[in-house]
């Protein structure tokens, strides 16, 4: 699971269950620290969650809806067999320069389905469209290798955010956990 999907799932619950999340910047800042959990070393999960729960969520927002969110996070994300932390933590992926999203595979599937005009094809049609897409990809690769018709890369703001995330993760020590959660979580507001 990628960070954007992880964030969207949590954000739906925050928007629905936490009064003022959508409109109050201070409430949103406190709860956005939750997104930072995706950037911790999985071995520090209990420590990070304990700090976040005790100091940010329960201390600053001692109402019943906070408990609903805490229960949701613990049951769905932190201590779940359905979504173990190794599935959604990107800590090691960042250190290894691996992708943090599955955008490339989703993009490939969407492009194929769009080109084919359907999402479920018979084997002969599937093979035909696969051959066509392969020919198009070879042409595009040839153009890119000669710098013809090069597509635009990621936006500067995305590149800068990526640099900041990598720097934060690489400097991670487990000390000052709240600041780390706040910093990484704020990058996905």
Secondary structure as GFF3:
##gff-version 3
##sequence-region A 1 189
A	DSSP	alpha_helix	3	17	.	.	.	ID=ss1
A	DSSP	alpha_helix	25	32	.	.	.	ID=ss2
A	DSSP	three_ten_helix	33	39	.	.	.	ID=ss3
A	DSSP	three_ten_helix	42	44	.	.	.	ID=ss4
A	DSSP	alpha_helix	45	51	.	.	.	ID=ss5
A	DSSP	pi_helix	52	58	.	.	.	ID=ss6
A	DSSP	alpha_helix	59	60	.	.	.	ID=ss7
A	DSSP	alpha_helix	64	73	.	.	.	ID=ss8
A	DSSP	pi_helix	74	78	.	.	.	ID=ss9
A	DSSP	alpha_helix	85	88	.	.	.	ID=ss10
A	DSSP	alpha_helix	91	95	.	.	.	ID=ss11
A	DSSP	alpha_helix	103	116	.	.	.	ID=ss12
A	DSSP	alpha_helix	123	145	.	.	.	ID=ss13
A	DSSP	alpha_helix	156	170	.	.	.	ID=ss14
A	DSSP	alpha_helix	177	186	.	.	.	ID=ss15
###
